[in-house]
Amino acid sequence: MTVAFVFPGQGSQKVGMGRALHDAVPESRAVFDEADGALGFPLSRLCFEGPEDQLQLTANTQPAILATSVAAARALGARGLKPQWVAGHSLGEYSALVTAGVLSLREAAIAVRRRGQYMQEAVPVGEGAMAAILALDLAAIEQACREAAQGQVVSPANINSPGQVVIAGHAAAVDRASELCKKAGAKRAIRLPVSAPFHCALMMPAQERLARDLAALSFAEPVMPLVNNVDAAVVRAADACRDGLVRQVSGTVRWQESVERLVREGVDTFVEVGPGAVLSGLVRKIDKNVRVLSVEDAASLEAAAAALQERQTT
């Protein structure tokens, strides 16, 4: 059995996330305590109690998902369960790098809070948009984006699974591309309720600001390899970890390719570690032959731990 822990990105947040792990697992409780201290405000209370409108602000969402994901990974680690590989969807790459020993939780929490602020400030509210395009091949989506741009920005932002691609850019260009995709045969084109157009060229101002912050941090060599989401490439060096975090701000999240790369490297068991189960569904669509588990609360922790321990002994 070869296990990869995969970590969710923005969009998996929900009020109450992490509370069950905090209450049941000392190692998870320590994660939330450390994140609260690093940020100087009770992030844990925001995760557990909301209010939801504050949790949805990207500068809060990003450290909240990070803390919840790392808390789940530490809970698995406390049971002697550690991955051979790690990967993360967008923001989730920070959780993966904390798990791989590349970044401290404190540094990662501060970095992702600033990342959220920079991304929000890069584009005035209302000027950008994102849309999910369902059941249309990538080449046709790319062609629609080229035709729809008309001097504006629109491009694939997340290549999530066969039949699911998210586009991002200027709002008008995203709407034009969505209509072209539907004419080309897309089953649906759905505007997403996001506060900014992530993972497109409009994020370059945020990328430049974040690059300066990340340059000041100490990145250690990873204790297990990462497949990064901007290249779907195997990363084993500290500098390459930093470079991937910088480029992913405006770069496409190549999640489908990342999962396919992990499978080629021998991964047969994926554990989604953090709030929600979005990645679990995507992994199943990408490869029906792998085993998929998830850990986001005390009950799923026990179920996943039992399943992993059983496979280790068989």
N, C-alpha and C positions, 0 to 999 in steps of 0.2 A: 504493500500500500504506500503510495506517494501522495502526500497531502499538501494542498495549497490553501492558505487562508486568503480570502478575497474580501475587500473592505468597501462598503458602499460610499457613494458620494452624496451630494446635495439632492434633496427630493425624498430622502428616506426619513426625514425628521418627523417626529410626532410627540405631542405632550405626553409625558409619562415614561419616555424612553430611558432606559438605564436604571430605573428606580428599583426594580426587582433584584437586579444584580448588585446594586449598591447595598441593599438591605440584607442580602443573603451571603455575599462573598467579601471577606475583608480585603482581598487584593483589588477588587473592583471599587470598593469604597475608597481605598487609598488613591485610586486614579482620579476620582471626582474631587477629593480633597486637594490633590496637587494641582488640578486644573483651576479650581477656585482660587487657590493661592497665586498661581501664575498670572491670572487675568485680573485679580483684584476685585472681583465681584462674584456673587454666588451663581455661577453657571449651572451648578447641580440643581438648584431650585428652579431655574428656568427650564431645564430638561424635564424635571419631575412634575412641575406645577404650571408651567407657562408664565404669563399669558401667551396664547398661541401667536398673536400678532407680533410679539417681541421675538419669539423663537423663530419665526419665519424670516426675520431680517438676516440677510446673508452673513453679516459680521458676527451674529450670534449662532446662526445655524451651523457654520463651519466648525467652530470649536466644540459645539454641542455634539455633533456627529462624531468628531474625532474622539472626544472623551468617552462616549458610549461605546464606540468600536474598540478602543484600547482596553476599556474595562472588561469587555467580553473576551478579548484575547488573553488578558491577564487571568481571567477566571479559568479559561482552558489551560493556561500554563500552570496554574496552581494544581491542576489534576494531572500534570505531567504530559500534557498534550501540546505539542509544538509542531509547526509546519516545516516542511522541507523547502517550500516556495511561498512567496507572498506577491500579491498584486492588489491594486486599488483602482476604482473607477473615479477619475478626476480627483476630487478632494481625498478620496479614500487612499490615495497613494501616500499621503502623510501618515495615516494610521498604519499602513504597511511598513513604512520606514521606521516608525517608532517600534513596531514589533520586531523588526530586523536589527534593532540596536543602532540605527544610523543617526537618528535624532532623539533627543530627550523629549519626554512628554511636555515639559515646561516650554522648551523652545518651539516645539511643534504647535502648541496651543496658541502662543503669541503670534507665530507666523501665520497660522490660518485665520486668526481674527483680523490681522492686517490684510491678508489676501482678500477676505470678504469685503473689507472696507474699500480696498483699491479697485476691486472688480465693480462694486456698486458705483463708485465715483467716476469710473472710466467713461460711462455713457449716461447722459441724462435720462431720468425715468420717462418711459414712453417712446423713446427714440429707437430702442432695440427690441427684438423679439426672438423667440425660439418656437419651432413647430416640429412635432413628431410626424414623420412620413411613414406610413405603414404599407407593406406589401408592394414595394417598388424597388427594383434593383439599384445598386449604388451608382452605376454608370448613368442611368437615366436621371437620378437625382442630381448628380454633378452637372449634367447637361442643363437641367432646368435652372439650377443656380446660376450658371454662366449666362443663360438667356435673360434671367430675371434681374441681374445685377444693375444694369443700366447706370453704371457709374457709382453704385452703392455696394455695400458688402453683403453677401449672403453665401454661405458655404456649409458643408456637412460639419457638425460640431461633435456629435456622438455617433459612432458606428457601433450600435449596441448588439445586434444579432441579425440573422437573416430576416429580412422583412421589417426591420425597425432601425431607422436612421433619424436623428434629430438635426435640423438645420438651424442656423443662427445668423443674425446680422441686423441691418437696418429693418425696422418694422415693415415699411412698405415693400422692400425687396423680399422679405420673408413671405409676405402675403402673395406677391407675384409668383414666387417660386412654388408656393403651396398650390396655387391654381394650376400652374403648368404641370406639377407632379400629378394632380388629379386627372388632368387631361391625358397624361401619359399612362394612366392605369393604376395609380395608387388607390388603395382601398379607402384610406382616410388621410387627411392632413389636419392635425390638431394643434392649434395654438396652445402653448404651455404657459401656466401661471408663474412666470419667473420674473425676477426684479431686474435682470440684466441679460444681455445676449452673450452667454459664456462661450468660450472656446471658438472664437473667431477673431479676425484681424482687429475688430473694434476694442479688443482687450489689450492691445499692445501697450497703452499707457500704464495699465495695471501690471503687466508683465515687467516693464522696465523698473517700476517702483519696487516690486517684489524681488527682482533680481538683486537689487542693492541690499535688501534685508537678508536674503539667503546667503549672500557673499560674506556676511559678517558672522554667520553661524559655523560651528564646528561640526562637520559631517564625519562620522566614523565609517569604517568599512562594514558592509552588511554581514551579519552572521549567517544569513541564508540568502540565496539569490532572489532578485526582484524581476518581474516582467513589467516594464513601465508602460503606461498607457499611451504616451505620445508616439512611441515607435513600435510598440509590441515587441520590444527587444529585451534580451536577458542582460541585467545590470548586476555587476559584482564589485563595483568600485565606488568610493564615496563621491568623487567628483562627478561621475556620471549620474549618480542619484540627484545631486544638486541641479545639474544641467536639465534633467528631465522635468523636475518641478518647475523650473523657470519656463521652459518651452511649452509645457502643457497649458499654460494660462490662455494663450491664443491658439494653441494647436488642437487638432482633432483628437478626441478620445477614441482610440482604436480598440474598443473592448472586445469585439468579436475576434480580432486577430490576436489579442492578448490571451484569451482563453484557448484559442487554437494553438498558440505557441506553448502554453503550459502543457497541453495534452501531448504535443510532440516531444516535450521534455520528460514525459513519463507520468505526469500527474493523472491520477485516476479518481481522486476524491477531493471535492471542493467544499470548503466550509465558509459560508458567508458569515462574517463576524461583524455585528453591528445592527443598528435598527433596520427593521423591514426585511423583505425577502425579494427585492427587485432583482438583485444579481442572481439569485438562485433560479428564478424563472428564465433569465437570459442565458445562463449556462446550460440549462436543460434544452433550450432551443438550439444552441450552438452545437452541442454534442450530447446525444441521447444515451451514450454508453458510459458516461461517468456517473459517479455517485455524488449527490449534492445534499449537504446538510446546512443548517443555519443556527446561529446562536445570537439571541438578542435579549433573553430574560432567563430567569432561574430554571424554568421548565425546559426550555429548548437547550439550555446548557447541559442539563442532566441527560436529555435524550441524545444529544450529539456526543457527549462524552462516553456514554454507554456504547453507542454505535462504533465509535473510533476504537475504544478499548477492545471490543469484541473482534474487530477486524485485525487488530494487532496480534491477537492470540490465535487467530485461525490461519 
